């Protein structure tokens, strides 16, 4: 028997090797039974006929706090981890973009910072060290504009973020125009690339947008409030619509038309990459360094587009002169041949001949481009959303308190043109708030319903998912062009109610995006929740903790509602 198993394993490995040496990915939907939409609705109703769903009367929160300031929906800066800690007499905190400050191979700055800190560099007889915080370029701008963060140095992917800070009254000082070379661009699957070139001749943002509108490509880019690549691609899309004035009414109207057929903006690069693996998109925006190092994308053709991502280094007028001068020691350290060679090994410093394509925007222009995207991201279609929230016993204490606070604070990102409902689950399922337009009255009821939430009992996740799906389908009958979406929040394993395998064919057939947010879950529970999201379409699981759930909700709601 062992010999047979060994032979089977060898055969599988050889088969994989001869399949073009390409990885084969498990599509979470591939092993889920295919059923029709009508059969899915019938099965959903059969499940709900055996589930007690309690309809509650949401009180109007007359004491509702006005959380209209974005700062109200920001977690403490500590949710963005310190990846290198300095302890010198002069210690310089660097807010470094994630491709420089994450785990290997995205750890170029971490490697250099640790080495620098060990070597006892001095300025004016004082030991100089650096501390590195891992945070996206867009989040730095968000936190600094809200007055909640003041790093000593800021190393985003590109200089547009610095322009936005200057336009916001936070004066930058450029210490280095280029710390490490990179580009952003468009990836097109080799399955469609030849046909694309035959029809459109070349890869530009204009031709990619045209092909997406014509149905020849499905192009995705990332959330432009946080992602440097997302902001770069958004402004290039606007420039493709109106090269003379990317912020014109013409560009705005064309963006709305484009968003009607384009896939939703991906909340993270990981979600976008997973959607590519599952065949949901066949073209996407990404930084070149990430593409070079990601073997699962070797079946894509990369073409640089937009401004360069050369990692400028900014300090600020509030940083004293001594610290600014001391910072130059580390900057020069990063510019040595040895440091640049390490960068090349980690995927940087390619396409050195690419000069970049500037959309011609200043800081106010980039801020205006974000607002245009926010206004047009759904293509003029309203969104129908339901929160499906865990109130089981394991959520007692800080978890439920943090969740309630985050729900109320992040609701500011839901436009009043959209529709919202709230379902909670423990052992039973409760409709705390039926779906209605999110006007002032619905906001007050939402706040009142959230404040009533208390934790107790089991975890009937999938009963609640089916109840929310029925709510969405019923509301869609009233608003046929609306976009349905569900946000499921959970901290643990299903206890009671229908199991996941029973509802997956239903979720797959209904194609309602289900974004799952997990709190401190086991790997097994995460796998279940991720499958629930991925089988539904373009969504995915996002890990959250008590401290950062407000940030997770902010990002998801800003990108989807």
C-alpha positions as CSV (number, residue, x, y, z in Angstrom):
1,X,0.0,0.0,0.0
2,X,2.8,2.4,0.9
3,X,4.4,1.7,-2.5
4,X,1.1,2.5,-4.3
5,X,0.8,5.8,-2.4
6,X,4.3,6.7,-3.3
7,X,3.8,6.0,-6.9
8,X,0.6,8.1,-6.9
9,X,2.5,11.0,-5.3
10,X,5.3,10.7,-7.9
11,X,2.8,10.6,-10.7
12,X,1.1,13.8,-9.3
13,X,4.4,15.6,-9.1
14,X,5.4,14.6,-12.6
15,X,2.0,15.7,-14.0
16,X,2.4,19.0,-12.3
17,X,5.9,19.4,-13.7
18,X,4.8,18.7,-17.3
19,X,1.8,21.1,-17.0
20,X,4.0,23.9,-18.3
21,X,5.8,24.2,-14.8
22,X,2.9,26.4,-13.7
23,X,1.2,26.3,-10.3
24,X,-2.4,25.0,-10.2
25,X,-4.6,26.8,-7.8
26,X,-7.7,25.5,-6.0
27,X,-10.7,27.5,-6.8
28,X,-12.9,27.4,-3.7
29,X,-15.9,27.3,-6.0
30,X,-14.7,24.5,-8.2
31,X,-15.8,21.6,-5.9
32,X,-19.1,23.3,-4.9
33,X,-22.1,21.9,-6.6
34,X,-23.6,24.0,-9.4
35,X,-27.3,24.8,-9.0
36,X,-29.5,27.4,-10.7
37,X,-30.5,30.6,-9.1
38,X,-34.1,29.5,-8.8
39,X,-33.0,26.3,-7.1
40,X,-30.7,28.3,-4.8
41,X,-33.6,30.5,-3.7
42,X,-35.8,27.4,-3.1
43,X,-33.0,25.8,-1.0
44,X,-32.5,29.1,0.9
45,X,-36.2,29.3,1.8
46,X,-36.2,25.6,2.8
47,X,-33.4,26.3,5.3
48,X,-35.0,29.4,6.6
49,X,-38.3,27.6,7.1
50,X,-36.5,25.8,10.0
51,X,-34.8,28.8,11.4
52,X,-36.3,31.1,14.0
53,X,-35.6,34.7,12.7
54,X,-36.7,37.3,15.2
55,X,-37.6,40.8,14.0
56,X,-36.7,43.5,16.4
57,X,-37.8,47.1,16.6
58,X,-34.8,49.3,16.4
59,X,-35.0,52.3,18.7
60,X,-34.1,55.7,17.4
61,X,-30.9,56.8,19.1
62,X,-31.7,60.4,20.2
63,X,-28.3,60.7,21.7
64,X,-26.5,59.6,18.6
65,X,-23.0,61.1,18.4
66,X,-22.1,62.9,15.1
67,X,-19.2,60.9,13.8
68,X,-18.7,62.9,10.7
69,X,-15.0,63.6,11.1
70,X,-12.9,60.9,9.5
71,X,-10.6,60.9,12.6
72,X,-13.5,59.3,14.4
73,X,-13.2,56.2,12.3
74,X,-9.4,55.8,12.7
75,X,-7.9,53.2,15.0
76,X,-4.8,54.1,17.1
77,X,-1.7,54.3,15.0
78,X,-0.3,51.4,17.0
79,X,-2.3,49.0,14.8
80,X,0.3,49.6,12.1
81,X,3.3,47.6,13.5
82,X,6.7,48.7,14.3
83,X,9.0,46.4,12.4
84,X,12.3,47.8,13.6
85,X,12.8,49.6,16.9
86,X,15.6,52.0,17.4
87,X,16.9,53.2,20.7
88,X,19.5,55.9,19.9
89,X,19.8,59.3,21.5
90,X,18.5,60.5,18.2
91,X,15.9,58.1,17.0
92,X,14.1,58.7,13.8
93,X,10.7,57.1,13.1
94,X,10.2,56.3,9.5
95,X,6.7,55.6,8.0
96,X,7.6,53.2,5.3
97,X,5.4,51.7,2.6
98,X,4.6,48.1,2.9
99,X,6.7,46.8,0.1
100,X,9.7,48.0,2.1
101,X,8.7,47.2,5.6
102,X,6.8,43.9,5.6
103,X,8.1,40.3,5.9
104,X,10.7,39.0,3.4
105,X,11.0,39.6,0.5
106,X,9.2,42.9,1.1
107,X,11.7,43.8,3.9
108,X,14.4,45.9,2.2
109,X,14.2,48.8,4.7
110,X,13.8,46.5,7.7
111,X,17.1,44.7,6.8
112,X,19.0,47.9,6.3
113,X,17.5,49.5,9.4
114,X,18.5,46.6,11.7
115,X,22.0,46.6,10.2
116,X,22.3,50.4,10.6
117,X,21.2,50.3,14.2
118,X,23.9,47.7,15.0
119,X,26.7,49.8,13.6
120,X,26.6,52.7,16.1
121,X,26.3,55.7,13.7
122,X,26.7,59.1,15.3
123,X,25.7,62.7,14.6
124,X,27.1,65.5,16.9
125,X,28.4,62.8,19.2
126,X,25.0,61.2,19.6
127,X,24.0,57.7,18.6
128,X,21.6,57.7,15.7
129,X,19.1,54.9,15.1
130,X,15.9,54.4,13.1
131,X,12.5,53.0,13.9
132,X,10.4,51.6,11.0
133,X,6.6,51.5,11.0
134,X,4.8,49.4,8.3
135,X,2.0,51.5,6.9
136,X,0.7,52.2,3.4
137,X,1.4,55.6,1.8
138,X,-2.3,56.5,1.8
139,X,-2.9,55.6,5.4
140,X,0.0,58.0,6.4
141,X,-1.8,60.8,4.6
142,X,-5.1,59.9,6.2
143,X,-3.6,59.9,9.7
144,X,-1.5,63.0,9.3
145,X,-4.4,65.0,7.8
146,X,-6.5,63.9,10.8
147,X,-3.8,65.1,13.2
148,X,-3.2,61.6,14.6
149,X,0.4,60.9,13.5
150,X,3.7,62.7,13.1
151,X,6.5,60.6,11.7
152,X,10.0,62.0,11.3
153,X,10.4,60.6,7.8
154,X,7.9,59.4,5.3
155,X,8.8,57.0,2.5
156,X,5.8,56.3,0.3
157,X,5.9,54.5,-3.1
158,X,5.6,57.8,-5.0
159,X,5.6,61.5,-4.6
160,X,1.9,62.2,-5.1
161,X,1.2,61.5,-1.4
162,X,3.7,64.2,-0.5
163,X,1.9,66.7,-2.8
164,X,-1.3,65.8,-1.0
165,X,0.2,66.6,2.4
166,X,1.5,69.9,1.2
167,X,-1.9,70.8,-0.2
168,X,-3.4,69.9,3.3
169,X,-1.1,72.3,5.1
170,X,1.5,69.8,6.2
171,X,4.7,71.1,4.7
172,X,7.1,68.5,3.5
173,X,10.8,68.7,3.0
174,X,12.2,66.4,0.3
175,X,15.5,64.8,1.5
176,X,15.7,62.3,-1.4
177,X,13.9,62.1,-4.8
178,X,14.6,58.4,-5.2
179,X,15.6,55.9,-2.5
180,X,14.8,52.7,-4.5
181,X,13.5,52.4,-8.0
182,X,10.2,50.8,-9.0
183,X,7.3,51.2,-11.4
184,X,3.6,50.4,-11.3
185,X,1.7,49.0,-14.3
186,X,-0.8,46.8,-15.9
187,X,-0.7,43.0,-15.8
188,X,-2.6,41.2,-18.6
189,X,-3.1,37.4,-18.6
190,X,-1.2,35.7,-21.4
191,X,-4.5,33.9,-22.2
192,X,-6.0,37.2,-23.5
193,X,-2.8,39.3,-24.2
194,X,-2.3,38.3,-27.9
195,X,-5.9,38.9,-28.7
196,X,-5.8,42.3,-26.9
197,X,-2.7,43.4,-28.8
198,X,-4.2,42.2,-32.1
199,X,-7.3,44.4,-31.5
200,X,-5.9,47.4,-29.6
201,X,-2.2,47.4,-30.8
202,X,-0.6,48.5,-27.5
203,X,-1.1,48.4,-23.8
204,X,-1.9,51.9,-22.4
205,X,-4.4,53.0,-19.9
206,X,-6.6,54.3,-22.7
207,X,-6.7,51.0,-24.5
208,X,-7.2,49.0,-21.3
209,X,-10.1,51.1,-20.3
210,X,-11.6,50.8,-23.8
211,X,-11.2,47.0,-23.7
212,X,-12.9,46.9,-20.3
213,X,-15.8,48.9,-21.5
214,X,-16.1,46.7,-24.6
215,X,-16.0,43.5,-22.5
216,X,-12.6,42.3,-23.8
217,X,-10.8,42.7,-20.5
218,X,-11.8,42.6,-16.8
219,X,-9.4,45.1,-15.2
220,X,-9.1,45.6,-11.5
221,X,-7.2,48.1,-9.4
222,X,-6.8,48.7,-5.7
223,X,-8.4,51.2,-3.2
224,X,-7.0,54.6,-4.1
225,X,-7.3,56.1,-0.6
226,X,-4.7,53.6,0.7
227,X,-2.9,52.0,-2.2
228,X,-0.2,53.9,-4.1
229,X,-0.8,51.8,-7.2
230,X,-4.6,52.4,-6.9
231,X,-4.1,56.2,-6.8
232,X,-1.7,56.1,-9.7
233,X,-4.1,54.0,-11.8
234,X,-7.1,56.1,-10.9
235,X,-5.5,59.3,-12.1
236,X,-4.3,57.6,-15.3
237,X,-7.8,56.4,-16.0
238,X,-9.1,60.0,-15.5
239,X,-6.3,61.2,-17.8
240,X,-7.3,58.7,-20.4
241,X,-10.9,60.1,-20.3
242,X,-9.7,63.7,-20.6
243,X,-6.0,64.2,-21.2
244,X,-6.4,68.0,-21.0
245,X,-8.2,68.0,-17.7
246,X,-8.5,64.7,-15.8
247,X,-10.8,66.3,-13.3
248,X,-13.3,67.7,-15.8
249,X,-17.0,66.9,-15.9
250,X,-16.3,64.8,-19.0
251,X,-13.8,62.6,-17.1
252,X,-16.1,62.3,-14.1
253,X,-19.0,61.2,-16.3
254,X,-16.9,58.7,-18.2
255,X,-15.6,57.3,-14.9
256,X,-19.1,56.7,-13.8
257,X,-19.9,54.9,-17.0
258,X,-16.7,52.9,-16.7
259,X,-17.4,51.8,-13.1
260,X,-20.8,50.4,-14.3
261,X,-19.0,47.5,-16.1
262,X,-15.6,47.4,-14.2
263,X,-15.2,45.0,-11.3
264,X,-15.3,46.6,-7.8
265,X,-12.1,48.2,-6.6
266,X,-10.2,45.7,-4.6
267,X,-9.8,46.5,-0.9
268,X,-6.3,45.0,-0.9
269,X,-3.7,43.7,-3.4
270,X,-4.1,40.2,-1.9
271,X,-7.9,40.2,-2.7
272,X,-7.2,41.3,-6.3
273,X,-4.5,38.7,-6.7
274,X,-6.9,36.0,-5.4
275,X,-9.5,37.1,-7.8
276,X,-7.0,36.8,-10.7
277,X,-6.2,33.3,-9.6
278,X,-9.9,32.4,-9.6
279,X,-10.4,33.9,-13.1
280,X,-12.6,36.7,-11.9
281,X,-10.2,39.3,-13.5
282,X,-7.7,38.9,-16.3
283,X,-6.0,42.2,-16.0
284,X,-5.0,44.2,-13.0
285,X,-2.7,47.0,-11.6
286,X,0.3,46.1,-9.5
287,X,3.8,47.4,-8.6
288,X,6.5,45.8,-10.7
289,X,8.5,44.5,-7.6
290,X,5.5,42.6,-6.4
291,X,5.0,41.1,-9.9
292,X,8.6,40.1,-10.3
293,X,8.6,38.2,-7.0
294,X,5.2,36.6,-7.3
295,X,5.6,33.3,-9.2
296,X,1.9,32.8,-9.3
297,X,1.7,35.8,-11.7
298,X,4.3,34.5,-14.2
299,X,1.4,33.9,-16.7
300,X,0.9,37.6,-16.9
301,X,2.5,40.3,-19.1
302,X,3.6,43.4,-17.3
303,X,3.6,46.9,-18.9
304,X,4.6,50.0,-16.8
305,X,2.0,52.8,-16.6
306,X,1.7,56.1,-14.8
307,X,4.1,57.9,-12.5
308,X,7.2,56.1,-11.3
309,X,7.3,54.5,-7.8
310,X,10.8,55.6,-6.8
311,X,10.2,55.9,-3.0
312,X,11.1,59.6,-2.3
313,X,12.0,60.5,1.3
314,X,10.1,63.3,3.0
315,X,10.6,64.9,6.3
316,X,8.6,67.8,7.7
317,X,9.1,71.3,8.9
318,X,8.1,70.2,12.4
319,X,11.1,68.0,12.6
320,X,14.1,69.8,14.1
321,X,17.3,70.5,12.1
322,X,19.5,68.1,14.0
323,X,17.1,65.1,13.4
324,X,16.8,66.0,9.7
325,X,20.6,66.1,9.4
326,X,20.9,62.8,11.3
327,X,18.3,61.2,9.0
328,X,20.6,61.8,6.1
329,X,23.0,59.3,7.5
330,X,20.4,56.6,7.0
331,X,19.4,57.9,3.6
332,X,23.0,57.8,2.4
333,X,23.3,54.3,3.9
334,X,20.3,53.2,1.8
335,X,21.9,54.6,-1.3
336,X,25.1,52.7,-1.1
337,X,25.9,50.1,-3.8
338,X,25.5,47.3,-1.4
339,X,22.0,48.5,-0.3
340,X,20.9,49.0,-3.9
341,X,22.1,45.6,-4.9
342,X,20.0,44.2,-2.1
343,X,17.0,46.1,-3.5
344,X,17.6,44.7,-6.9
345,X,17.6,41.2,-5.4
346,X,14.3,42.0,-3.8
347,X,12.7,42.9,-7.2
348,X,13.4,46.7,-7.4
349,X,15.4,48.8,-9.8
350,X,13.9,47.4,-13.0
351,X,12.6,49.4,-16.1
352,X,15.2,52.1,-15.3
353,X,14.6,53.6,-18.8
354,X,10.9,54.2,-18.0
355,X,10.4,57.9,-17.4
356,X,6.8,57.8,-16.2
357,X,3.6,59.3,-17.4
358,X,2.5,62.3,-15.3
359,X,-1.3,63.1,-15.3
360,X,-0.3,66.7,-14.4
361,X,-2.0,67.0,-11.1
362,X,-0.9,68.9,-8.0
363,X,-1.8,67.9,-4.4
364,X,-5.3,69.4,-4.6
365,X,-5.8,67.6,-7.9
366,X,-4.9,64.2,-6.4
367,X,-7.3,64.8,-3.5
368,X,-10.0,65.8,-6.0
369,X,-9.4,62.6,-8.0
370,X,-10.0,60.5,-4.8
371,X,-13.3,62.4,-4.3
372,X,-14.3,61.8,-7.9
373,X,-13.7,58.1,-7.5
374,X,-15.7,58.0,-4.3
375,X,-18.7,59.7,-6.0
376,X,-18.6,57.4,-9.0
377,X,-17.2,54.1,-7.7
378,X,-20.6,52.2,-8.0
379,X,-21.4,53.6,-11.5
380,X,-24.4,55.5,-10.1
381,X,-26.0,52.4,-8.8
382,X,-27.1,52.3,-5.2
383,X,-25.7,49.6,-2.8
384,X,-27.8,47.4,-0.6
385,X,-25.7,46.2,2.3
386,X,-26.4,44.1,5.3
387,X,-24.1,43.7,8.3
388,X,-24.3,40.2,9.8
389,X,-22.7,40.4,13.2
390,X,-21.6,37.9,15.7
391,X,-23.0,38.4,19.2
392,X,-22.2,35.0,20.6
393,X,-20.9,34.5,24.1
394,X,-17.3,34.5,23.0
395,X,-17.7,38.1,21.9
396,X,-18.3,39.3,25.5
397,X,-16.2,42.1,26.9
398,X,-13.8,44.1,24.8
399,X,-14.7,42.4,21.5
400,X,-18.4,43.3,21.5
401,X,-17.6,46.8,22.8
402,X,-15.0,47.4,20.1
403,X,-17.3,46.1,17.4
404,X,-20.3,48.2,18.5
405,X,-18.1,51.3,18.6
406,X,-16.5,50.5,15.2
407,X,-19.9,50.0,13.5
408,X,-21.3,53.3,14.7
409,X,-18.1,55.2,13.9
410,X,-17.5,53.7,10.4
411,X,-21.1,54.3,9.3
412,X,-20.1,57.8,8.2
413,X,-18.6,56.1,5.1
414,X,-22.0,54.8,3.9
415,X,-23.6,57.2,1.5
416,X,-27.1,58.3,2.1
417,X,-28.1,57.1,-1.4
418,X,-27.4,53.5,-0.3
419,X,-29.4,51.1,1.8
420,X,-28.4,49.3,5.0
421,X,-29.7,46.5,7.3
422,X,-28.4,44.8,10.4
423,X,-28.6,41.1,11.4
424,X,-27.1,39.6,14.6
425,X,-26.6,36.0,15.4
426,X,-25.8,33.9,18.4
427,X,-27.9,30.7,18.9
428,X,-30.7,32.6,17.2
429,X,-30.9,35.1,14.4
430,X,-32.3,38.6,14.9
431,X,-33.1,41.2,12.3
432,X,-32.1,44.2,14.3
433,X,-32.7,46.6,11.4
434,X,-34.6,45.9,8.2
435,X,-33.0,47.3,5.0
436,X,-33.9,50.9,4.3
437,X,-32.3,53.9,2.7
438,X,-29.5,55.2,4.9
439,X,-31.0,58.6,5.5
440,X,-30.8,60.4,8.9
441,X,-33.6,58.4,10.4
442,X,-32.1,55.0,9.3
443,X,-28.7,56.2,10.7
444,X,-30.3,56.9,14.1
445,X,-32.1,53.5,14.1
446,X,-28.8,51.8,13.1
447,X,-27.0,53.5,16.0
448,X,-29.9,52.5,18.3
449,X,-29.8,48.9,17.1
450,X,-26.1,48.6,17.5
451,X,-26.2,49.9,21.0
452,X,-28.8,47.2,21.9
453,X,-26.4,44.4,20.8
454,X,-25.2,42.1,23.7
455,X,-23.2,38.9,23.6
456,X,-24.5,35.5,24.6
457,X,-25.1,32.0,23.3
458,X,-23.8,30.0,20.3
459,X,-22.6,30.9,16.8
460,X,-25.2,30.2,14.1
461,X,-23.2,32.0,11.4
462,X,-24.8,30.4,8.3
463,X,-28.4,30.6,9.5
464,X,-27.8,34.4,9.7
465,X,-26.1,34.4,6.3
466,X,-29.2,32.9,4.7
467,X,-31.5,35.4,6.5
468,X,-29.4,38.3,5.3
469,X,-29.3,36.9,1.7
470,X,-33.1,36.7,1.7
471,X,-33.3,40.3,2.9
472,X,-31.0,41.4,0.1
473,X,-32.9,39.5,-2.6
474,X,-36.3,40.9,-1.4
475,X,-34.9,44.4,-1.4
476,X,-33.5,43.9,-4.9
477,X,-37.0,43.3,-6.2
478,X,-37.8,46.9,-5.2
479,X,-34.5,48.3,-6.5
480,X,-33.5,46.0,-9.5
481,X,-30.3,47.9,-10.4
482,X,-28.9,48.0,-6.9
483,X,-25.7,46.2,-6.0
484,X,-26.1,43.7,-3.1
485,X,-23.3,43.2,-0.6
486,X,-23.0,41.4,2.8
487,X,-20.4,41.9,5.6
488,X,-20.2,39.0,8.0
489,X,-18.3,39.5,11.2
490,X,-17.3,36.5,13.4
491,X,-14.8,35.5,16.0
492,X,-15.2,31.7,16.0
493,X,-16.4,28.4,14.9
494,X,-20.0,27.7,13.9
495,X,-22.0,26.2,16.7
496,X,-25.5,25.2,15.7
497,X,-27.6,25.8,12.7
498,X,-27.0,24.8,9.1
499,X,-23.4,23.9,8.1
500,X,-21.2,25.6,5.6
501,X,-21.3,22.9,3.0
502,X,-25.1,23.2,2.8
503,X,-25.1,26.9,2.0
504,X,-22.1,27.1,-0.3
505,X,-24.0,26.0,-3.5
506,X,-26.6,28.7,-2.6
507,X,-24.0,31.4,-2.1
508,X,-22.3,30.4,-5.3
509,X,-25.5,30.6,-7.4
510,X,-26.7,33.9,-5.9
511,X,-23.4,35.6,-6.4
512,X,-23.9,38.1,-3.6
513,X,-20.4,39.3,-2.5
514,X,-19.9,38.3,1.1
515,X,-17.0,40.1,2.8
516,X,-16.0,38.2,6.0
517,X,-14.2,39.9,8.9
518,X,-12.6,37.5,11.4
519,X,-11.6,38.3,15.0
520,X,-8.7,36.2,16.4
521,X,-9.9,33.0,14.6
522,X,-8.2,29.6,14.3
523,X,-6.7,28.6,11.0
524,X,-9.6,26.1,10.5
525,X,-12.2,28.8,11.2
526,X,-10.4,31.3,8.9
527,X,-10.4,28.7,6.1
528,X,-14.2,28.3,6.4
529,X,-14.9,32.0,6.4
530,X,-12.5,32.6,3.5
531,X,-14.3,29.9,1.5
532,X,-17.6,31.6,2.2
533,X,-16.3,34.8,0.8
534,X,-14.4,33.4,-2.2
535,X,-17.2,31.2,-3.4
536,X,-19.5,34.2,-3.5
537,X,-17.4,36.1,-6.1
538,X,-14.9,38.9,-5.7
539,X,-14.9,39.1,-1.9
540,X,-12.4,37.7,0.6
541,X,-11.7,37.3,4.4
542,X,-10.0,40.2,6.2
543,X,-8.4,39.5,9.6
544,X,-9.2,42.1,12.3
545,X,-8.5,42.6,16.0
546,X,-10.3,44.6,18.7
547,X,-8.0,47.6,18.0
548,X,-8.2,47.7,14.2
549,X,-11.7,46.6,13.4
550,X,-12.7,50.2,12.9
551,X,-10.0,50.6,10.2
552,X,-11.1,47.4,8.5
553,X,-14.7,48.5,8.3
554,X,-13.6,52.0,7.2
555,X,-11.7,50.5,4.3
556,X,-14.4,48.1,3.2
557,X,-17.2,50.6,3.5
558,X,-15.3,53.3,1.7
559,X,-14.4,51.0,-1.1
560,X,-17.8,49.2,-1.4
561,X,-20.5,51.6,-0.3
